[in-house]
């Protein structure tokens, strides 16, 4: 839970120099506050579930439990930035829906880019939630180009899902894909949060098009009206569970 407009973060890192470097870089960011540190996996699980931070800087290779095992055992579901000495582990980081990863030893410029991405994601999400509680109006229709270059009208109610791909979003309406030059976060700000839910780092679904859900491990498999099946992230799964009667 955010306090005094801070994003609360925990560092899980067994190397003292790496821990201190993260703290030094974060010290220049008034929106981000380190609230705890852990030096091994077992301590990390206890600390994360106790403090319930918004963000974890998580080393992949740490004593007692790996960073991946920590994520499997915690009950809380924070956003994660992986820290690693191995570039090939970046793929694993994104498969696990991490916000980003940084290679050790940390470079200041790279770390600042990571922090900027974190800030946009987490603070932007909070702003979206505040807007959802106000009297904000949301788009009901839009004009997009189809595969043949024609400009066509799409009603937002017809959109079943939206998939983020960098600076573009691929939306699906009436079983047809359309590419729109917006980021998924920008698109999310224009959609009614009572009808659309971000179930994954790269996916938003129209709740009116959700036909069924079933459990797979700690996540939900979602079936949409167009026959598509998606696996929600742990946080996305919890959002959907909160809607269950």
N, C-alpha and C positions, 0 to 999 in steps of 0.2 A: 504494500500500500504506500502510495506516495505521501510524503510529509513535507510541508513547507515548500511545495512545488519542486522537490528534488526527485530525480530518478535514483532509487536506492540500489546499490550494487554490492556484490560479494566477489572477492577474488579467491579463486581456488588454484593455487600454484605452489609447488614445493621448492622452487628456486628463489632464495631471498632477493637476489638482484632483479629478477623478473617482477616479483611482487612490488618492490620499491619503484621500479620503472613505471609500472602501471599507476601507482599512487602519485608519482610525480607528474605524469601527464594529465591525470584526472584532476589534480589540484587546480588546474587552470580553467576548469569547466564548472561554472557556478550552478548549473542545473543537475550535476551528477555528484552523488555522495557515496563514498565507500563506507559500508556499515558493518563489514565483517571480513575475516580472512580465514582460509583453511589451507593446510599444507598436505593433506592426504584425502583419499576418497571417502573413508568412513566419517571423518570429521566434516567433510563437505556436505554429505547427506544430512547429517544432524543440523548443521548450521543453516542450510538452505530451507529446510522444513520449519526450523524455528523462526528465522528472520523473515522468510517469505519475500525476498528481494524482487525488484522488477527485472534485474539484469544480473547475469553471472559471467565473469571472465574466467573461463574454464580451460585449464591445461588438459590435454588429452592423455598424456602419460604422467601419472602421479602414483605414489605408493598406495598400497592396500586395495584400492579400486581404481580402474581407469576412469577417465572423464566420461566415457560412454556408459560405463556401468553406473556411475553417479546419476546420470539422466534416467536410467532405467529404474532406479530405486527411489528417487525422490517423489514425494506426493505433490509438492508445489510445482508449478509449471512456469518458470521464469523464461525470459528471452535469454539467449546465450551468444556470447562471442568466444569462439575457441581460440586458445593460444597454443601454438605448436612449433616445434623445431623442424617439422617435416612438411614440405609443400604438398606432397601427394595426399596428405590427410585433409586437404581443403575440400575434396569431393565428399568425403564422409561428413564434413561439417555441414555442407549444404543439403545433403540427403537427410540430415537430422534437423533441418529447418533453422539452423543457426542464422543469426543476423549477419555474421561475418566471421572472419578468422584473421589472425595476425601471426606472422612468423617471428620466431625468436632468432637473434636478438631484435627487439622492437625498434623500428625506425620512427622518428617523431612524425614525419609527414604521413606515412602510412597509417599510424595510429590515429592521427587527427581525422583522416578520412573515415576510419571506422567509427570514431566517436560522432562525427557528423551524421553518418548513416543511422546510428543508434538514436541520436537526438531527433532526427526527422521522423523515424518510425514510432518511437515511444511517445514523444510529446505530441506528434500529429495524431496518434491514436486517442490520447487523452482529450485533445481538442474536438475530435470527432464525437466522442462520447458526450462532451458538454453540449455540443451543438444538437445532439440527438434529444437532449432534454429541453430544448428551446422550441420556438415556433418557426423553425427553419423549413423552407419549402425545398422539395427535391424534384429532380427532373422526372418527367413522365414519358417523354418521347425524345428521340434524337434522330439525326440524319447521318447516315454512314455510307461509305462506298462498298459495293459488293465486289465479288471477284472479277467482274467484267468492267469495273470502273463506274458503274451507274450509282447515282446517289439515291438511296432508298430510305424510307422512314421505318424505324424500329421502335415499337412501344416497349418501354422498360419492363412492363409486366410480362412481355414475351421472352425476355432474356432468362435463360435457365442457369447460366454460369458465366463467369469472367475469369480468364487466365492471364496473369501478369507475365510479361516477357520484356524485362528492362523498361525502356521508355514507351512500350506499346502494351495494349491490352487486346487480347482476342476474346470477343464476346460471342456467345452462341444464342441465337434466337430462331425458333421454328426450325431447328436442326441445321441452320446455316451459320457459318463462321464469318465474322467481320472483324477487321483489324482497325483499331482506333489509336491515334497518336496521343495517348495519355498514360501516365503510370497508374498502377493499380490503386495506389494510395490516393491519387488525385481523383480517380473514378469513384472510389469509396466515399469520398467527401460529398459527392453529388447524389448518392443513393440513399433511400430511406432505410435506416438501420433496423426498423421494425420488419422490413421485408427482405433485406439482404444481409447475409452474415459471412464474415471472412473466416472460412473454415481451415485455411492453410495459408502459409506465408505467401503463396502465389495464386490463391483461389478464393473467389467469392461466389456464393450460391444464392439463388433466389429461393427463399424458404417456401414460397408457394409451389415450387417445382420439385420439392423434396417428397418422394413417394414413400420411402422407407429408410430405416437405419438399422444396423445390427453391429454388435460388438466384435472387434478383432483385437485381441489383447487389450490394451488400454485405450484404443481408439475406436471411432465409429466409421463404418463403411456406409456411404450415403448413395442411395439410388435416386436418380433424377427422372423427371417425366419423359425425357428423350432417350432413356435407357442407359445413360452414362452412369458409371459407378466411380466414386471418389473415396479416398481415405482421408479423413480429417486429421489434423494435428491434434496433439493432446489438449491444447488450449481450445482449439476449435471444437473438439468433441465435447468439452465441458460446457461450452456456450450452448451447443445443441441440447445437451442433457438438461440444462436449466429450463428449456422450453417444454420438456416432457411433462405431461399431466400425471 
